[in-house]
C-alpha cells in the first residue's frame, strides 16, 4: 500500500507537476492568464517584428524554416542554457555560501539571501534580456501565424 502524501515537503516531482499544471489550468479558465490565442497576435504585431517574413515569394517558406528550426533546436538550446545557469548558480553559491558560514549565518539563511540577490540582479538587469526575448518570441509568433494561416 502506498503512503498518503501528508505535506508538501514530501511531494515528488509528479505531485509538483500535477499541482502546477492544475494551477495553470485553473488560472487559464479563471482568466488570470491570457490564452495563446490572445498573446500570439500581440507578439506578432510588435513593431520590431512586423516586417519579418514579408517577402512575397519566400516569406511563408522562411517562416516555416524558422519555425522548424525553433522547434527542432529549441530544446537543445534550452537544455544547454539550463545547465549553464545551474553551473553559474553553483559557482556563485560556492563563493557566497561559505562567506555566509564565515559570517555566522545558518545555511538556510545564506541560501535564501543568495537566491534573493540573484533574483534581484535578474530583475534589475531585465533591460539586457527582456527586449531580445520579446523580439525572439515575436518572431516565433509571427512565423506561427504565417505558417498556420
Buried (B, 14 or more C-beta within 10 A) or exposed (E): EEEEEEEEEEBEEEEEEEEEEEEEEEEEEEEEBEEEEEEBEEBBEBEEBEEBBEEEEEBBEBBBBBBEEBEEEEEEEEEEEEEEEEEEEEEBBEEBBEEBEEEEBEEEEBBEBBEEEBEEEEEEEEEEEEEEEBBEBBBBBBBBBBBEE
